[in-house]
Amino acid sequence: MGCLPGNEVELVQMAPFADPMYLNINGTHLAIRKETAIHILIEITHE
């Protein structure tokens, strides 16, 4: 479980003070801390 290049990432919810963040990564729900999330490079796409 994790986040790899090319995965689709959706922000589902943020806890108070933005830590942790609740993400949907290719259909898998994952809660990660802000200090980990800063290492994820995001490209915004519009559907």
SETORKE-483009 format. One record per atom (N, C-alpha, C): residue number from 1; residue in one letter; chain; atom name; x, y, z. Coordinates in pm, whole numbers. Example, Ala and Ser with C-alpha at 12.3 -4.5 7.8 and 13.67 -1.06 7.14 Angstrom:
! SETORKE-483009
SITE,seq,type,mol,atom,px,py,pz
SITE,1,a,A,N,1319,-569,780
SITE,1,a,A,CA,1230,-450,780
SITE,1,a,A,C,1320,-330,780
SITE,2,s,A,N,1285,-225,708
SITE,2,s,A,CA,1367,-106,714
SITE,2,s,A,C,1290,3,787
! end
This chain:
! SETORKE-483009
SITE,seq,type,mol,atom,px,py,pz
SITE,1,m,A,N,85,-117,0
SITE,1,m,A,CA,0,0,0
SITE,1,m,A,C,90,123,0
SITE,2,g,A,N,53,219,-81
SITE,2,g,A,CA,132,341,-86
SITE,2,g,A,C,94,424,-206
SITE,3,c,A,N,179,514,-243
SITE,3,c,A,CA,155,604,-355
SITE,3,c,A,C,275,595,-449
SITE,4,l,A,N,248,554,-573
SITE,4,l,A,CA,354,537,-671
SITE,4,l,A,C,332,634,-786
SITE,5,p,A,N,436,662,-865
SITE,5,p,A,CA,419,751,-980
SITE,5,p,A,C,307,701,-1071
SITE,6,g,A,N,223,794,-1114
SITE,6,g,A,CA,113,761,-1204
SITE,6,g,A,C,-17,730,-1133
SITE,7,n,A,N,-16,717,-1000
SITE,7,n,A,CA,-139,691,-926
SITE,7,n,A,C,-228,814,-924
SITE,8,e,A,N,-359,789,-925
SITE,8,e,A,CA,-455,898,-913
SITE,8,e,A,C,-480,923,-765
SITE,9,v,A,N,-466,1048,-722
SITE,9,v,A,CA,-480,1085,-581
SITE,9,v,A,C,-596,1183,-566
SITE,10,e,A,N,-684,1153,-472
SITE,10,e,A,CA,-797,1242,-442
SITE,10,e,A,C,-796,1274,-293
SITE,11,l,A,N,-804,1401,-259
SITE,11,l,A,CA,-814,1441,-120
SITE,11,l,A,C,-959,1420,-76
SITE,12,v,A,N,-979,1334,23
SITE,12,v,A,CA,-1113,1303,72
SITE,12,v,A,C,-1149,1394,188
SITE,13,q,A,N,-1057,1408,283
SITE,13,q,A,CA,-1087,1486,403
SITE,13,q,A,C,-956,1527,470
SITE,14,m,A,N,-961,1639,540
SITE,14,m,A,CA,-846,1684,618
SITE,14,m,A,C,-887,1696,764
SITE,15,a,A,N,-805,1647,852
SITE,15,a,A,CA,-829,1659,995
SITE,15,a,A,C,-797,1803,1039
SITE,16,p,A,N,-836,1839,1160
SITE,16,p,A,CA,-801,1973,1209
SITE,16,p,A,C,-651,1998,1198
SITE,17,f,A,N,-615,2116,1156
SITE,17,f,A,CA,-476,2158,1136
SITE,17,f,A,C,-410,2082,1021
SITE,18,a,A,N,-492,2019,934
SITE,18,a,A,CA,-445,1949,812
SITE,18,a,A,C,-353,1831,842
SITE,19,d,A,N,-368,1768,956
SITE,19,d,A,CA,-280,1656,989
SITE,19,d,A,C,-356,1553,1071
SITE,20,p,A,N,-385,1435,1022
SITE,20,p,A,CA,-346,1379,892
SITE,20,p,A,C,-443,1416,781
SITE,21,m,A,N,-404,1379,660
SITE,21,m,A,CA,-490,1396,542
SITE,21,m,A,C,-542,1258,504
SITE,22,y,A,N,-668,1253,466
SITE,22,y,A,CA,-731,1128,426
SITE,22,y,A,C,-740,1128,274
SITE,23,l,A,N,-669,1037,208
SITE,23,l,A,CA,-659,1035,63
SITE,23,l,A,C,-720,908,4
SITE,24,n,A,N,-766,918,-119
SITE,24,n,A,CA,-808,803,-198
SITE,24,n,A,C,-704,791,-308
SITE,25,i,A,N,-625,684,-304
SITE,25,i,A,CA,-519,663,-402
SITE,25,i,A,C,-552,537,-480
SITE,26,n,A,N,-596,557,-605
SITE,26,n,A,CA,-638,446,-691
SITE,26,n,A,C,-735,352,-622
SITE,27,g,A,N,-832,407,-549
SITE,27,g,A,CA,-934,325,-485
SITE,27,g,A,C,-899,275,-346
SITE,28,t,A,N,-778,303,-298
SITE,28,t,A,CA,-736,264,-164
SITE,28,t,A,C,-735,387,-75
SITE,29,h,A,N,-800,379,40
SITE,29,h,A,CA,-802,492,132
SITE,29,h,A,C,-680,487,223
SITE,30,l,A,N,-618,603,239
SITE,30,l,A,CA,-493,611,313
SITE,30,l,A,C,-489,742,391
SITE,31,a,A,N,-454,735,517
SITE,31,a,A,CA,-436,855,599
SITE,31,a,A,C,-287,877,616
SITE,32,i,A,N,-239,995,578
SITE,32,i,A,CA,-96,1024,591
SITE,32,i,A,C,-77,1159,659
SITE,33,r,A,N,36,1172,723
SITE,33,r,A,CA,70,1297,791
SITE,33,r,A,C,117,1399,689
SITE,34,k,A,N,104,1525,726
SITE,34,k,A,CA,145,1636,639
SITE,34,k,A,C,294,1625,604
SITE,35,e,A,N,377,1584,698
SITE,35,e,A,CA,521,1573,672
SITE,35,e,A,C,553,1467,567
SITE,36,t,A,N,466,1369,548
SITE,36,t,A,CA,482,1269,442
SITE,36,t,A,C,420,1320,312
SITE,37,a,A,N,306,1386,322
SITE,37,a,A,CA,234,1433,203
SITE,37,a,A,C,315,1534,122
SITE,38,i,A,N,402,1608,183
SITE,38,i,A,CA,479,1710,108
SITE,38,i,A,C,572,1646,5
SITE,39,h,A,N,594,1515,12
SITE,39,h,A,CA,681,1446,-82
SITE,39,h,A,C,605,1395,-205
SITE,40,i,A,N,473,1415,-209
SITE,40,i,A,CA,392,1370,-322
SITE,40,i,A,C,375,1486,-419
SITE,41,l,A,N,420,1467,-542
SITE,41,l,A,CA,405,1567,-647
SITE,41,l,A,C,272,1545,-715
SITE,42,i,A,N,191,1649,-723
SITE,42,i,A,CA,55,1638,-777
SITE,42,i,A,C,45,1717,-908
SITE,43,e,A,N,-15,1653,-1009
SITE,43,e,A,CA,-49,1721,-1133
SITE,43,e,A,C,-202,1728,-1138
SITE,44,i,A,N,-256,1847,-1145
SITE,44,i,A,CA,-401,1865,-1144
SITE,44,i,A,C,-456,1839,-1284
SITE,45,t,A,N,-555,1750,-1292
SITE,45,t,A,CA,-622,1722,-1418
SITE,45,t,A,C,-768,1756,-1404
SITE,46,h,A,N,-830,1794,-1514
SITE,46,h,A,CA,-973,1828,-1514
SITE,46,h,A,C,-1046,1725,-1599
SITE,47,e,A,N,-1153,1672,-1545
SITE,47,e,A,CA,-1230,1571,-1619
SITE,47,e,A,C,-1346,1635,-1691
! end
